[in-house]
Amino acid sequence: MFITSTNNTNTKATTWKVVLPFYLYAAVSFLAAAILLFLSCNKFLIHYFQPNILAITHIMALGWGTMIILGASHQLVPVIVEGKLYSNKLAYASFILAAIGIPLLVHAFYVFNFGWIAQLGGSLIILAIVCYLINLGKSISQSNSQNIHAIFVFTASLWLLIATFLGLALVFNFSTFFMQQNSVYYLPLHAHIGIVGWFLLLIIGVGARLIPMFLISKYVNEKLLKVIYYLINFSLISFIIFFYIPVLWKYFLVSYIALLAGIILFIIYCRKSYTKRIRKAVDEQMKISLLSAAIMLIPLLLLAVIIFLFTYSTQTNNIILAYGFLIFFGWITAIILGMTFKTLPFIVWNKVYHIQSASGKTPNPKDLFNNKLFTAMSICYIVGIVFFVVGILSAIIILLQIGAALLIATAFLYNYNVIKILLHKPVKL
């Protein structure tokens, strides 16, 4: 999902000191979420609104997905805008604020106490996002190159801010009841602003730039990307309107079709990038990243089932659980697992060998991690996802436990390779 350099001489790469802490924090968060998932398997047989499940969801959404995106995008922004990052200090501030706020909020969910700890944690996360948004906005405004990819990223960041503000309001609403409905009522709104507005928009905008780049593809189609941009934003805005005006609920299908169309067009974009690639050999990291594009369709199919069942039945709990699980452990995790090992090795390689590289005697960035362990991680991940989803839908606890155990193995192998890269020392060739 991310890259670190460009041939444009006007671009100044962000220091590795800003980026690497985010990667490490995200890796540890993924492991923590996988362990908690294993310990909470029985909760997936009850209901999706459970303290353990809320804690796991926010570790995955904030500690795993958002932290790695925030960190890597500090490195990516100069590439997109062909300029430089506005402020390293704001980047450090966003990391520190989020790194403190996330565990406070997750702990509050786990013990199901929405007092001052939860409120402080949510407030710190909002401040972190504000720092990030100012940094991003300034970086884009000071650049002479503004393209569709930058628009995707900035819009996604605005949606992230809206999602976190709504999330904090829901935390306060648990104790003060200042909103019209209880906090549980607004959870679908909070979740989908974050999932569609933040994760989907950002992944499409950045992926549309990096997938062709990594595949060395000639394919470029900004008009198609603009159509995708408008479809997804229309889908989300219309969903919010229909949500707040109950008499319009029957039109939710309009939002769904627009979202489905946007995702299908992005998959077509990825396919055309793949078919027009110059590099015929595709490495394992790109394969699992491309797999994430296909995985996007599975939650959408489950969402269609949820909409249907909400209309004609009340038996939706296991479908909702599978839907949420496939978004955070499936689609988002798949692209991170792949792109981490396309980007992190280069960041560390550039840190270690930026002087020595002039002589040409350096290892390849892909040599900084263990490819056999990456393959083992990928197998554990895919099999684990399948077992856990089948376990949710069939309500069989042993399948959930096997799936969760395999995801713990995935997280351990991921962490091993990430730490191996971070601790890499110069090698004489």
C-alpha positions in Angstrom: 0.0 0.0 0.0 3.0 2.3 0.5 6.2 3.3 -1.1 9.2 5.3 0.0 10.9 7.1 -2.8 10.6 8.6 -6.2 12.8 9.6 -9.0 11.6 13.2 -8.8 14.4 15.3 -7.4 12.0 17.7 -5.9 10.8 15.0 -3.5 12.4 14.8 -0.1 12.0 11.5 1.6 10.7 11.5 5.2 13.1 10.4 7.8 12.8 6.8 8.8 12.6 7.9 12.5 9.1 9.1 11.8 7.9 6.0 10.0 9.3 3.0 11.7 7.6 3.4 15.2 4.2 3.2 13.5 5.2 -0.1 11.8 6.4 -1.6 15.1 3.3 -0.4 17.0 1.0 -1.9 14.4 2.8 -5.2 14.4 2.5 -5.6 18.2 -1.2 -4.5 17.9 -1.9 -7.3 15.4 -0.4 -9.9 17.7 -2.4 -8.5 20.6 -5.6 -8.7 18.6 -4.9 -12.2 17.5 -4.3 -13.4 21.0 -7.4 -11.7 22.3 -9.3 -13.2 19.4 -8.3 -16.7 20.6 -9.2 -16.0 24.2 -12.6 -14.6 23.1 -13.7 -17.3 20.7 -16.8 -18.2 22.8 -18.0 -14.6 22.5 -18.5 -15.1 18.7 -21.2 -17.6 19.6 -23.3 -14.9 21.4 -23.6 -11.4 20.0 -21.4 -8.9 18.2 -21.9 -6.2 20.9 -19.6 -7.7 23.5 -16.7 -6.0 25.4 -14.1 -8.4 24.0 -15.3 -8.0 20.5 -15.4 -4.2 20.8 -11.8 -4.3 22.1 -10.6 -6.5 19.3 -12.3 -4.4 16.7 -10.7 -1.2 17.9 -7.3 -2.8 18.2 -7.6 -3.9 14.5 -9.1 -0.7 13.3 -6.8 1.8 15.2 -3.8 -0.1 16.5 -3.3 -2.2 13.4 -4.9 -0.7 10.3 -4.8 3.0 11.1 -1.4 3.2 12.8 0.4 1.5 9.9 -1.4 3.7 7.4 -0.6 6.9 9.3 3.0 5.9 9.6 3.5 4.8 6.0 1.6 7.7 4.5 4.0 10.0 6.1 6.5 8.4 3.8 4.1 8.2 0.9 2.8 11.8 0.8 6.1 13.2 -0.6 5.8 10.6 -3.4 2.1 11.5 -4.2 2.5 15.3 -4.1 6.1 15.3 -5.4 7.1 17.6 -2.5 8.1 17.0 1.1 6.3 16.3 4.3 5.4 19.6 6.0 6.5 18.7 9.6 8.3 15.8 11.2 7.2 17.2 14.6 3.5 16.9 13.8 4.3 13.3 12.7 5.9 12.5 16.0 3.0 14.1 17.8 0.5 12.1 15.9 2.3 8.9 16.9 2.7 9.7 20.6 -0.9 10.9 21.0 -2.3 7.8 19.2 0.1 5.4 20.9 -1.2 6.5 24.3 -4.8 7.0 23.4 -5.4 3.6 21.6 -4.6 1.3 24.6 -6.7 3.6 26.9 -9.7 3.3 24.7 -9.2 -0.4 24.1 -8.9 -1.1 27.8 -12.1 0.8 28.4 -13.9 -1.3 25.9 -12.5 -4.5 27.4 -13.7 -3.7 30.9 -16.8 -2.0 29.5 -16.3 1.3 31.4 -16.9 4.5 29.4 -15.7 6.9 32.1 -12.7 9.3 32.0 -10.2 6.7 30.7 -12.3 6.0 27.6 -13.0 9.7 27.1 -9.3 10.6 27.5 -8.2 7.8 25.1 -10.7 8.9 22.4 -9.7 12.6 22.8 -6.0 11.8 22.4 -6.8 9.8 19.2 -8.7 12.7 17.8 -5.7 15.0 18.5 -3.4 12.6 16.8 -5.7 12.6 13.7 -5.8 16.4 13.7 -2.0 16.6 13.8 -1.9 14.1 10.9 -4.6 16.0 8.9 -2.8 19.4 9.3 0.5 17.8 8.2 -1.2 16.2 5.2 -3.1 19.4 4.2 0.0 21.6 4.5 2.1 19.1 2.5 -0.5 19.0 -0.3 -1.0 22.8 -0.3 2.7 23.5 -0.6 3.1 21.2 -3.5 2.8 22.1 -7.2 1.6 18.6 -8.0 -2.0 17.8 -6.9 -3.5 14.6 -8.3 -6.4 12.3 -7.8 -4.4 10.1 -5.4 -3.8 13.1 -3.1 -7.5 13.9 -3.2 -8.4 10.3 -2.2 -5.9 10.4 0.8 -7.0 13.8 2.0 -10.8 13.0 1.7 -10.2 9.7 3.5 -8.5 11.6 6.3 -11.4 13.9 6.7 -13.8 10.9 7.0 -11.4 9.4 9.6 -11.8 12.6 11.7 -15.6 12.5 11.4 -15.6 8.8 12.4 -13.5 9.4 15.5 -15.5 12.4 16.5 -18.7 10.3 16.2 -17.0 7.5 18.1 -16.0 9.9 21.0 -19.5 11.2 21.0 -20.8 7.7 21.4 -18.4 7.1 24.3 -19.8 10.2 26.1 -23.3 9.2 25.2 -23.0 6.0 27.2 -22.9 8.1 30.4 -24.6 11.4 29.6 -27.3 10.4 27.1 -27.2 13.6 25.1 -28.0 12.0 21.7 -31.5 11.1 20.5 -30.8 7.4 20.5 -28.6 5.1 22.6 -25.0 4.6 21.4 -25.6 1.1 20.0 -28.1 2.6 17.6 -25.3 4.7 16.0 -22.7 2.0 15.8 -23.4 1.1 12.1 -23.0 4.8 11.2 -19.7 5.1 13.1 -18.4 1.8 11.7 -19.2 2.5 8.0 -17.8 6.0 8.0 -14.6 4.5 9.2 -14.6 1.5 7.0 -15.8 3.1 3.7 -14.7 6.7 4.3 -11.3 6.0 5.8 -10.0 2.6 4.9 -11.7 2.0 1.5 -11.1 5.5 0.1 -7.5 5.5 1.2 -6.6 2.0 0.1 -8.1 2.6 -3.3 -6.4 6.0 -3.7 -3.0 4.7 -2.6 -3.4 1.3 -4.2 -4.2 2.8 -7.6 -0.8 4.5 -7.5 1.3 1.7 -6.0 -0.1 -1.4 -7.6 0.8 -0.3 -11.1 4.1 1.0 -9.8 5.1 -2.3 -8.1 3.9 -4.3 -11.1 5.8 -2.0 -13.4 2.5 -1.5 -15.3 1.8 1.0 -18.1 -1.9 1.3 -17.1 -3.1 4.8 -16.0 -6.7 5.9 -15.9 -7.5 8.9 -13.8 -11.0 9.3 -15.3 -11.9 5.8 -14.0 -10.4 6.7 -10.6 -12.6 9.9 -10.5 -15.7 7.8 -11.2 -14.7 5.5 -8.3 -14.1 8.5 -6.0 -17.5 10.0 -6.7 -19.3 6.6 -6.4 -17.8 5.8 -3.0 -18.4 9.3 -1.6 -21.9 9.3 -2.9 -22.5 5.9 -1.4 -21.3 7.1 2.1 -23.1 10.5 2.0 -26.4 8.9 0.9 -26.0 6.2 3.6 -25.7 8.9 6.2 -28.8 10.8 4.9 -30.9 7.6 4.8 -29.7 6.7 8.3 -30.9 9.9 9.8 -34.2 10.0 7.9 -35.9 6.7 8.8 -38.6 7.1 6.1 -35.8 6.8 3.5 -34.3 3.6 4.9 -35.8 1.7 2.0 -33.4 3.5 -0.3 -30.3 2.0 1.4 -30.0 -0.2 -1.7 -29.0 2.9 -3.7 -26.0 3.4 -1.4 -25.1 -0.3 -1.6 -25.2 -0.3 -5.4 -23.0 2.8 -5.7 -20.5 1.2 -3.3 -20.5 -2.1 -5.1 -20.0 -0.3 -8.4 -17.0 1.6 -7.1 -15.3 -1.5 -5.7 -15.9 -3.5 -8.9 -14.4 -0.7 -11.0 -11.4 -0.7 -8.7 -11.0 -4.4 -9.2 -11.2 -3.9 -12.9 -8.5 -1.2 -12.5 -6.2 -3.6 -10.6 -6.9 -6.3 -13.2 -5.9 -4.0 -16.1 -2.8 -2.9 -14.2 -1.9 -6.6 -13.8 -2.5 -7.6 -17.5 -0.5 -4.6 -18.8 2.4 -5.1 -16.5 5.9 -5.2 -17.9 7.3 -7.4 -15.1 5.7 -10.8 -15.8 6.9 -12.4 -12.5 4.7 -11.4 -9.6 6.2 -11.9 -6.1 4.3 -13.4 -3.1 3.9 -10.0 -1.5 2.0 -8.6 -4.5 -0.1 -11.7 -4.8 -1.5 -11.4 -1.3 -2.0 -7.7 -1.8 -3.9 -8.3 -5.0 -5.9 -11.0 -3.2 -7.2 -8.3 -0.8 -8.9 -6.6 -3.8 -10.9 -9.8 -4.4 -11.6 -10.2 -0.6 -13.3 -6.8 -0.7 -16.3 -8.5 -2.5 -16.9 -11.1 0.2 -18.0 -8.6 2.9 -20.1 -6.8 0.3 -22.0 -10.0 -0.4 -22.5 -10.6 3.4 -23.7 -7.0 3.6 -26.3 -7.7 1.0 -27.4 -10.7 3.1 -27.6 -8.6 6.2 -29.8 -6.0 4.4 -32.1 -8.8 3.2 -32.3 -10.4 6.6 -32.9 -7.1 8.4 -35.9 -6.7 6.1 -37.4 -10.2 6.4 -35.8 -11.8 9.5 -34.0 -11.0 12.8 -31.4 -13.7 12.5 -28.4 -11.6 11.4 -25.9 -11.9 14.3 -23.5 -14.5 12.8 -23.6 -12.8 9.4 -22.7 -9.4 11.0 -19.9 -11.0 13.0 -18.5 -12.7 9.8 -18.9 -9.4 7.9 -16.9 -7.4 10.5 -14.3 -10.1 10.9 -13.7 -10.3 7.1 -13.2 -6.5 6.9 -10.6 -6.2 9.6 -8.9 -9.6 9.6 -9.6 -10.2 5.9 -9.5 -7.4 3.5 -7.5 -4.8 5.5 -5.1 -7.3 7.0 -4.4 -9.0 3.6 -3.2 -5.8 2.0 -1.1 -4.8 5.0 0.6 -8.2 5.2 1.5 -8.0 1.5 2.5 -4.3 1.3 4.5 -4.3 4.6 7.1 -6.5 2.9 7.1 -4.4 -0.2 7.8 -1.1 1.6 9.4 -1.7 5.1 12.5 -3.5 3.6 13.1 -0.5 1.4 12.7 2.0 4.2 15.3 0.2 6.3 17.5 -0.6 3.3 17.6 3.2 2.6 18.4 3.9 6.2 21.3 1.4 6.4 22.8 1.5 2.9 22.1 5.0 1.6 25.8 5.8 1.6 27.1 2.4 0.7 24.6 2.0 -2.2 26.8 4.3 -4.3 29.3 1.5 -4.7 26.6 -1.0 -5.7 27.7 -3.6 -3.2 24.5 -3.9 -1.0 22.0 -6.7 -0.5 18.6 -6.4 -2.2 15.8 -5.0 0.0 13.9 -8.2 -0.3 16.8 -10.0 1.4 16.2 -8.2 4.6 13.3 -10.6 5.6 12.9 -14.3 5.5 10.8 -15.2 2.5 10.1 -18.8 3.6 8.6 -17.4 6.8 6.5 -15.0 4.7 5.1 -17.9 2.7 4.4 -19.8 6.0 2.7 -16.7 7.3 0.5 -16.4 4.2 -0.6 -20.0 4.4 -1.4 -19.7 8.1 -3.3 -16.5 7.4 -5.5 -17.9 4.5 -6.3 -21.1 6.3 -7.0 -19.3 9.6 -9.4 -16.9 7.9 -11.3 -19.8 6.3 -11.6 -21.7 9.6 -12.7 -18.7 11.6 -15.4 -17.6 9.2 -16.8 -21.1 8.8 -16.7 -21.3 12.6 -18.7 -18.1 12.9 -21.3 -19.2 10.4 -21.6 -22.7 11.8 -21.2 -21.7 15.5 -18.6 -24.5 16.0 -16.2 -23.4 18.7 -13.3 -25.8 17.7 -13.2 -24.2 14.2 -13.0 -20.7 15.8 -10.2 -21.9 18.0 -8.2 -23.4 15.1 -8.7 -20.3 13.0 -7.7 -18.0 15.9 -4.6 -20.2 16.6 -3.5 -19.9 13.0 -4.0 -16.2 13.1 -1.8 -16.0 16.2 0.8 -17.9 14.2 0.4 -15.4 11.3 0.9 -12.5 13.7 4.0 -14.1 15.3 5.6 -14.8 11.9 4.7 -11.2 10.8 6.3 -9.8 13.9 9.4 -11.9 13.5 10.0 -10.7 10.0 9.2 -7.1 10.9 11.6 -7.1 13.8 14.2 -8.9 11.6 14.0 -6.0 9.2 14.1 -3.3 11.8 17.2 -4.8 13.5 19.0 -5.3 10.2 22.7 -4.4 10.4 25.0 -3.5 7.4 26.3 -6.5 5.5 29.6 -6.4 3.6 29.3 -8.1 0.2 
